[in-house]
C-alpha cells in the first residue's frame, strides 16, 4: 500500500468518525442533545402538571412532592424547579411554590392531554385499565395545542376521563357537572354515574 492510499484511507476513516459523531439529525452528538432536551421537557411537564394539580386541590407542593410525582431525586426536583423559575412558570416564595399564569396554562395543557389520552386508550384500544395511566403519561408530552385539540375532536370532546375526572377545555374551564364522590352522595337520591 502506498503512502497516498494509506493517507486516503486514514482521511476517510476520520471523515466517517466525524460524520458519525456530528451529522445533523442522526449523528451521535445531535441525537444525545435531542434526547437530553426531550428528557428535560418531560421533567418540566411532569413537575408543572403536579404543581397544577396541587394548586387545584388546595395542596401545598414541595420539592419532595415534585420529586415523587415526576419520579426524580430530590436534587433533580430542585434543579427542575429552578428551570421552571427560569422559564417563568413558577414563583418560589417563602411560603411555597406558586405557578405563574403561564405555568397554570402549561399545567392545564399537560393535564388535558393526559386525560384525553386516558380516554383514547380506554375507548379505542385494547389496553387493560391498569396500563391507561402509564401509557397516557408517556403520550402526553410534547403535544401542541393543535395536537391536543385534534385528539379531543377525534374523541368527540369528552367531558370526563375513564376514571370520572373532568377534562378541561383548552382555555381552562371544566364543562358540565364535575360530580361528587359516590360516598358523599345523599342516600336514597337517584344518581348518574359517569
C-alpha positions, 0 to 999 in steps of 0.5 A: 500500500502506498503512502497516498492510499494509506493517507486516503484511507486514514482521511476517510476513516476520520471523515466517517468518525466525524460524520458519525459523531456530528451529522445533523439529525442522526449523528451521535452528538445531535441525537444525545442533545435531542434526547437530553432536551426531550428528557428535560421537557418531560421533567418540566411537564411532569413537575408543572402538571403536579404543581397544577394539580396541587394548586387545584386541590388546595395542596401545598407542593414541595420539592419532595412532592415534585420529586415523587410525582415526576419520579426524580431525586430530590436534587433533580426536583430542585434543579427542575424547579429552578428551570421552571423559575427560569422559564417563568412558570413558577414563583418560589416564595417563602411560603411555597411554590406558586405557578405563574399564569403561564405555568397554570396554562402549561399545567392545564395543557399537560393535564388535558392531554393526559386525560384525553389520552386516558380516554383514547386508550380506554375507548379505542384500544385494547389496553387493560385499565391498569396500563391507561395511566402509564401509557397516557403519561408517556403520550402526553408530552410534547403535544401542541395545542393543535395536537391536543385539540385534534385528539379531543375532536377525534374523541368527540370532546369528552367531558370526563376521563375513564376514571370520572375526572373532568377534562378541561377545555383548552382555555381552562374551564371544566364543562358540565357537572364535575360530580361528587364522590359516590360516598358523599352522595345523599342516600336514597337520591337517584344518581348518574354515574359517569 
